């Protein structure tokens, strides 16, 4: 399994005190998803404008969002996750910003694995995907934070 991370500088541009190493993000990712048979996942940090363009093009929603995920093949083993640090920062400042980045990496990966949800984490915390997400986040935080 491989996690490749692109545009890392966008995190530092938005939050210079971001305190998680990208090596730890990769190592933790491999540990928490090692039993999911993933092959390659690209994690791409993008601007709010870029994620808004993706959201408009693929979801027909003309606004920025925090995360979008795209399986690359029908086998659900490879995909791309796009996260907008700018958008996330406006919502989760301070200590919560780092945790939210980890949560969104997990969230995007679960979508690649074809998990879905109907509401938001705040509105529907008992949905299967959100329960799994939050369980995985506890382990990811132990490794990275």
C-alpha positions as CSV (number, residue, x, y, z in Angstrom):
1,X,0.0,0.0,0.0
2,X,1.2,3.5,-0.8
3,X,0.0,7.0,0.2
4,X,1.5,9.8,-1.9
5,X,1.1,13.3,-0.7
6,X,1.1,16.3,-3.0
7,X,1.1,20.1,-2.5
8,X,2.3,19.8,1.2
9,X,3.2,23.5,1.2
10,X,-0.4,24.5,1.1
11,X,-0.8,23.1,4.7
12,X,2.1,25.2,5.9
13,X,0.9,28.3,4.0
14,X,-2.5,28.0,5.8
15,X,-1.2,26.9,9.2
16,X,2.5,27.5,9.7
17,X,2.3,25.7,13.1
18,X,1.0,22.5,11.6
19,X,2.7,20.0,13.8
20,X,2.3,16.6,12.1
21,X,5.1,15.3,9.9
22,X,4.1,14.0,6.5
23,X,6.1,10.9,7.3
24,X,3.9,10.3,10.3
25,X,0.8,10.9,8.2
26,X,2.0,8.2,5.7
27,X,3.1,5.7,8.4
28,X,-0.1,6.1,10.4
29,X,-2.2,5.8,7.2
30,X,-0.5,2.5,6.3
31,X,-1.0,1.2,9.8
32,X,-4.7,2.0,10.1
33,X,-5.6,0.9,6.5
34,X,-3.2,-2.1,6.2
35,X,-6.0,-4.6,6.2
36,X,-8.1,-2.9,3.5
37,X,-6.1,-4.1,0.5
38,X,-5.6,-0.6,-0.8
39,X,-3.0,-0.2,-3.5
40,X,-2.2,3.5,-4.1
41,X,-3.9,6.6,-2.7
42,X,-3.0,10.1,-3.8
43,X,-3.6,12.8,-1.2
44,X,-3.7,16.2,-2.9
45,X,-3.9,19.4,-1.0
46,X,-5.6,22.1,-3.1
47,X,-6.9,25.7,-2.9
48,X,-10.5,26.5,-2.1
49,X,-11.0,27.6,-5.7
50,X,-9.7,24.3,-7.1
51,X,-11.9,22.2,-4.8
52,X,-14.8,24.4,-5.7
53,X,-14.1,23.7,-9.4
54,X,-14.0,20.0,-8.7
55,X,-17.2,20.1,-6.6
56,X,-19.0,22.0,-9.4
57,X,-17.7,19.7,-12.1
58,X,-18.4,16.3,-10.4
59,X,-21.1,17.0,-7.9
60,X,-22.9,20.0,-9.5
61,X,-22.4,22.0,-6.3
62,X,-20.9,25.4,-6.9
63,X,-19.2,26.0,-3.6
64,X,-16.0,24.9,-1.9
65,X,-15.9,21.9,0.4
66,X,-13.4,20.4,2.7
67,X,-12.8,17.0,1.0
68,X,-13.6,15.2,-2.2
69,X,-12.6,11.6,-3.0
70,X,-12.5,9.7,-6.2
71,X,-12.0,6.0,-6.6
72,X,-9.7,5.5,-9.7
73,X,-10.8,2.0,-10.6
74,X,-13.8,-0.3,-10.0
75,X,-11.8,-2.4,-7.6
76,X,-11.9,0.3,-4.9
77,X,-8.2,-0.2,-4.2
78,X,-6.8,3.1,-5.6
79,X,-8.0,6.6,-5.5
80,X,-7.4,10.3,-5.0
81,X,-8.4,12.5,-2.0
82,X,-8.5,16.3,-2.4
83,X,-8.5,18.4,0.7
84,X,-8.7,22.2,0.9
85,X,-6.6,23.3,3.9
86,X,-7.9,26.9,3.4
87,X,-11.5,25.7,3.7
88,X,-10.7,23.5,6.7
89,X,-8.9,26.2,8.5
90,X,-11.9,28.6,8.3
91,X,-13.9,25.9,10.1
92,X,-11.4,24.2,12.4
93,X,-8.8,26.6,13.8
94,X,-6.2,25.8,16.4
95,X,-5.7,22.3,17.7
96,X,-8.8,21.0,15.9
97,X,-7.2,21.8,12.5
98,X,-4.7,19.0,12.7
99,X,-7.3,16.5,13.9
100,X,-9.6,17.6,11.2
101,X,-7.0,17.0,8.5
102,X,-6.5,13.4,9.8
103,X,-10.3,12.9,9.9
104,X,-10.7,14.1,6.3
105,X,-7.9,11.8,5.1
106,X,-9.8,8.9,6.7
107,X,-13.2,10.2,5.4
108,X,-11.9,10.4,1.8
109,X,-10.4,6.9,2.1
110,X,-13.6,5.4,3.3
111,X,-15.4,7.0,0.3
112,X,-12.7,5.4,-2.0
113,X,-13.6,2.1,-0.3
114,X,-17.3,2.9,-1.2
115,X,-18.6,3.7,2.2
116,X,-21.3,6.4,2.1
117,X,-23.3,8.5,4.5
118,X,-26.5,10.4,4.2
119,X,-25.9,13.2,6.7
120,X,-23.1,15.0,8.4
121,X,-21.0,13.7,11.3
122,X,-22.8,16.2,13.6
123,X,-26.2,15.3,12.4
124,X,-25.8,11.5,12.0
125,X,-22.9,10.3,14.2
126,X,-24.4,6.8,14.5
127,X,-24.1,6.1,10.7
128,X,-21.8,3.2,10.1
129,X,-19.3,5.2,8.1
130,X,-18.9,7.9,10.8
131,X,-18.6,5.3,13.6
132,X,-15.8,3.6,11.6
133,X,-14.2,7.0,10.8
134,X,-14.1,8.1,14.4
135,X,-12.7,4.7,15.5
136,X,-9.9,4.9,12.9
137,X,-9.2,8.5,13.9
138,X,-8.5,7.5,17.5
139,X,-5.8,5.2,16.2
140,X,-4.5,7.7,13.7
141,X,-4.2,10.4,16.4
142,X,-2.2,8.0,18.6
143,X,0.4,7.7,15.8
144,X,0.5,11.2,14.6
145,X,-0.4,13.6,17.4
